[in-house]
Amino acid sequence: MDTVRSFLQPITHNLPAPIRDLGVSMVGEKCYGSILLDLNLEDVECLKLGVSKGLGISIVGASSIVKLPQIIKLINSQSAAGISFLSYLLETSSFLISLAYNYRNGFPFSTYGETALILIQNVVVTGLILQYAAPKGTAAVFVAGVAAATYALYSDAVVPMGALAYFQAGAGVLGVASKVPQIAAIWREGSTGQLSAVTVFSFLVGSLSRIFTTIQEVDDILILCGFIAGFVLNLVLAAQMGYYWNAPSKKALGKKPMPIVEPEGFSVAPSTGVSSSSSPTRRATPSAAPSTRRRG
């Protein structure tokens, strides 16, 4: 270890000022000195904080595209089959409240930054669902409603901080409840439809990571309980995604053509793929019936 330390310390002690300032702003002067300058791997508290910050930044970065596969799948298929509008409506409401609560409490951006990015993508996905499955103009009404709610939640004159705390408790319930309609829709249809597997599994990993970062950096039981419950239901969704992988929906099965049943006494010659002009085929005729003509 001493050999590795002697090799790395000249590098860590001479990092550019912007990188050093960023490191100090993330983990603090004490942990920056312990982890990067002293390379002290026995400082468990600082190591856990460093891992938490790294996970948080990774989640925020990944969240910028986590719903992109779902958006692309909706646009390509021009269909919202298998995707629950109610699920996205509840999740969007939950994220909207949580974003305002975290921001107004001054929590570190690395602990909630993905909420803002996923919220924007959720608005796009929900708008596409309404575009393909609801009357014209419904998507515009939804976007206007989100804008009005955003203004209200960020205004202390409209929603005081005390009231926002109650809203956050409700947001945890909404976040959990948002998964239930989607789970029910998959079970009812027997298929995942246009639901993106990449999005589902990304949410599973992200919710698990958020449990760790919340324990390390945010002393708020409401937020922690929300992430734990969300992870459990994301796990159910991931299990459904694996179980119903490539399974056709019940509606699709119902549209399969019915087999042709031949009446008794008829026989139809199989097609040879040759046109009737070059190779005539015998037409299907009923079997001979006894004659009623009198014989002289």
C-alpha positions in Angstrom: 0.0 0.0 0.0 2.9 2.4 0.8 4.2 1.8 -2.8 0.8 2.7 -4.3 0.5 5.7 -2.0 4.0 7.0 -2.9 3.0 6.7 -6.6 -0.4 8.4 -6.4 0.2 11.1 -3.9 2.3 13.3 -6.3 -0.7 13.2 -8.7 -3.4 13.9 -6.1 -1.5 16.7 -4.5 -1.1 18.5 -7.8 -4.6 18.3 -9.2 -5.8 21.4 -11.1 -7.6 24.0 -8.9 -11.1 23.5 -10.5 -10.9 19.7 -9.8 -9.7 20.3 -6.2 -12.5 22.8 -5.6 -15.1 20.4 -7.0 -13.8 17.6 -4.7 -13.8 19.8 -1.6 -17.4 21.0 -2.4 -18.6 17.4 -2.7 -17.0 15.7 0.3 -15.7 18.6 2.4 -12.1 19.7 3.3 -11.6 17.0 5.9 -12.7 14.0 3.7 -10.9 15.5 0.7 -7.7 15.5 2.6 -8.2 12.1 4.0 -9.3 10.3 0.8 -7.3 12.1 -1.9 -4.3 13.7 -0.2 -3.5 11.1 2.5 -5.1 8.1 0.6 -6.4 6.9 3.9 -8.6 3.8 3.1 -9.2 3.2 6.8 -11.4 6.3 7.1 -14.7 4.5 6.7 -16.9 7.5 7.2 -15.2 9.5 4.5 -15.1 6.6 2.2 -18.8 6.0 2.5 -19.4 9.7 1.9 -17.2 9.5 -1.2 -19.0 6.5 -2.5 -22.4 8.1 -1.8 -21.4 11.2 -3.7 -20.1 9.2 -6.6 -23.3 7.1 -6.8 -25.4 10.3 -6.6 -23.6 11.9 -9.5 -23.8 8.7 -11.5 -27.6 8.5 -10.9 -28.1 12.1 -11.9 -26.1 11.6 -15.1 -27.9 8.4 -16.0 -31.3 9.9 -15.3 -30.9 12.3 -18.1 -31.5 9.5 -20.6 -33.3 6.8 -18.4 -36.7 7.4 -20.0 -35.3 8.0 -23.5 -35.8 4.3 -24.6 -39.4 4.6 -23.5 -39.9 7.8 -25.5 -38.3 6.3 -28.6 -40.4 3.1 -28.3 -43.7 5.2 -28.0 -42.8 7.3 -31.0 -41.7 4.3 -33.2 -44.8 2.3 -32.4 -47.3 5.2 -32.4 -49.0 3.3 -29.6 -49.3 3.5 -25.8 -50.4 -0.2 -25.4 -49.4 -1.7 -22.1 -48.4 1.6 -20.5 -50.6 2.9 -17.7 -51.5 6.6 -17.9 -52.5 6.6 -14.3 -49.1 5.2 -13.3 -47.3 8.1 -15.0 -49.7 10.7 -13.7 -49.1 9.6 -10.1 -45.3 9.3 -10.6 -45.1 12.8 -12.2 -47.1 14.3 -9.3 -44.8 12.6 -6.8 -41.6 13.8 -8.5 -43.0 17.3 -8.8 -43.6 17.6 -5.1 -40.3 15.9 -4.1 -38.3 18.2 -6.3 -39.8 21.3 -4.7 -39.4 19.8 -1.2 -35.7 18.9 -1.7 -34.9 22.2 -3.4 -36.6 24.4 -0.8 -34.9 22.4 2.0 -31.5 23.1 0.5 -30.5 19.4 0.3 -27.4 18.5 -1.8 -28.3 18.4 -5.5 -26.5 15.0 -5.9 -29.2 13.5 -3.6 -32.2 14.5 -5.7 -30.9 15.9 -9.1 -32.3 13.0 -11.1 -35.8 13.9 -9.9 -35.7 17.1 -12.1 -34.4 15.2 -15.2 -36.8 12.3 -14.9 -39.7 14.7 -14.2 -39.1 16.4 -17.6 -39.0 13.0 -19.4 -42.1 11.9 -17.5 -44.0 14.9 -18.8 -42.9 13.9 -22.4 -44.0 10.3 -21.9 -47.3 11.2 -20.4 -47.9 13.7 -23.2 -47.2 11.0 -25.8 -49.6 8.6 -24.0 -52.3 11.2 -24.2 -51.5 12.0 -27.8 -52.0 8.4 -28.9 -54.8 7.3 -26.5 -56.8 10.4 -25.6 -58.8 13.1 -27.4 -56.9 15.8 -29.2 -55.8 18.6 -27.0 -55.6 16.5 -23.8 -51.8 16.5 -23.8 -51.7 20.3 -23.9 -54.1 20.6 -20.9 -51.9 18.2 -19.0 -48.7 20.2 -19.7 -50.5 23.4 -18.6 -51.5 21.7 -15.4 -47.9 20.7 -14.6 -46.7 24.3 -15.2 -49.3 25.7 -12.8 -48.5 23.1 -10.1 -44.8 23.9 -10.5 -45.4 27.6 -9.9 -47.5 26.9 -6.8 -45.1 24.4 -5.2 -42.1 26.8 -5.5 -44.0 29.8 -4.2 -43.9 30.2 -0.4 -46.9 32.5 -0.7 -49.0 29.8 -2.3 -47.6 26.7 -0.5 -45.9 27.4 2.8 -43.0 25.1 3.9 -45.1 23.5 6.6 -47.8 22.5 4.0 -45.1 21.3 1.6 -43.8 18.8 4.3 -47.3 17.3 4.4 -47.3 17.2 0.6 -44.0 15.3 0.7 -45.5 12.7 2.9 -48.2 12.3 0.4 -45.7 12.3 -2.4 -44.1 9.2 -0.9 -47.5 7.5 -1.1 -48.1 8.7 -4.6 -44.7 7.4 -5.7 -45.5 4.0 -4.3 -49.0 4.0 -5.7 -47.8 5.0 -9.1 -46.3 1.5 -9.6 -49.5 -0.3 -8.8 -51.5 0.6 -11.9 -48.6 -0.4 -14.2 -48.2 -3.8 -12.3 -51.9 -4.4 -12.6 -51.9 -3.4 -16.3 -49.2 -6.0 -17.1 -50.9 -8.7 -15.1 -54.2 -7.9 -16.8 -52.8 -7.9 -20.3 -50.4 -10.8 -19.8 -47.8 -8.7 -21.6 -45.5 -5.7 -21.0 -46.7 -4.1 -24.3 -44.6 -1.0 -25.2 -43.0 -0.8 -21.7 -39.2 -0.4 -22.0 -37.1 -3.0 -20.2 -34.1 -0.6 -20.1 -36.2 2.0 -18.2 -37.6 -0.6 -15.8 -34.2 -2.1 -14.8 -32.6 1.3 -14.7 -35.2 2.4 -12.2 -34.5 -0.7 -10.1 -30.8 0.0 -9.8 -31.4 3.7 -9.3 -33.9 3.2 -6.4 -31.5 0.8 -4.7 -28.6 3.3 -5.0 -30.8 6.1 -3.7 -31.5 4.2 -0.4 -27.7 4.2 0.3 -27.2 7.9 -0.7 -30.2 9.0 1.4 -29.0 7.1 4.5 -25.5 8.7 4.1 -26.5 12.3 3.3 -30.1 13.1 4.0 -31.5 12.9 7.5 -35.2 12.6 6.4 -37.2 9.5 7.1 -40.0 10.5 4.7 -37.6 10.5 1.7 -35.9 7.2 2.8 -39.2 5.3 3.3 -40.3 6.5 -0.2 -37.2 5.1 -1.8 -37.5 1.8 0.1 -41.1 1.3 -1.0 -40.2 2.3 -4.5 -37.4 -0.2 -4.7 -39.8 -3.1 -3.7 -42.3 -2.2 -6.3 -39.6 -1.6 -9.0 -38.4 -5.2 -8.1 -41.9 -6.5 -8.8 -42.0 -4.6 -12.2 -38.6 -6.1 -13.1 -39.8 -9.6 -12.2 -42.8 -9.1 -14.5 -40.6 -7.8 -17.3 -38.6 -11.0 -17.1 -41.6 -13.3 -16.8 -43.6 -11.7 -19.6 -40.6 -11.1 -21.9 -41.8 -11.1 -25.6 -45.2 -12.5 -24.5 -48.1 -11.3 -26.8 -50.9 -9.5 -25.1 -54.3 -11.2 -24.6 -55.8 -8.7 -27.0 -53.2 -9.7 -29.7 -54.0 -13.4 -29.1 -57.7 -12.6 -29.5 -57.0 -11.2 -33.0 -55.4 -14.4 -34.4 -57.3 -15.8 -37.4 -59.7 -18.7 -36.6 -58.9 -22.1 -38.3 -61.2 -23.0 -41.3 -63.4 -25.9 -40.5 -64.5 -27.9 -43.7 -68.1 -29.1 -43.8 -68.5 -32.9 -43.7 -68.5 -34.4 -47.1 -66.4 -31.7 -48.7 -62.8 -32.1 -49.7 -60.5 -29.3 -50.8 -57.4 -30.0 -52.8 -54.3 -28.4 -51.3 -52.8 -25.5 -53.2 -49.7 -26.2 -55.2 -48.8 -22.5 -55.7 -49.5 -22.8 -59.5 -52.1 -20.6 -61.1 -55.3 -22.2 -62.4 -54.6 -21.2 -66.0 -51.6 -23.6 -66.2 -52.8 -26.4 -64.0 -56.5 -26.5 -63.3 -57.6 -28.1 -60.1 -60.8 -29.9 -59.3 -63.3 -27.8 -57.5 -64.7 -29.0 -54.2 -67.9 -31.0 -54.7 -70.3 -32.6 -52.3 -70.2 -36.4 -52.1 -72.7 -38.3 -54.3 -76.3 -38.5 -53.0 -78.7 -41.3 -54.0 -80.8 -40.4 -57.1 -84.6 -40.1 -56.9 -85.2 -40.5 -60.7 -87.4 -43.4 -61.6 -85.9 -46.0 -63.9 -88.1 -47.3 -66.7 
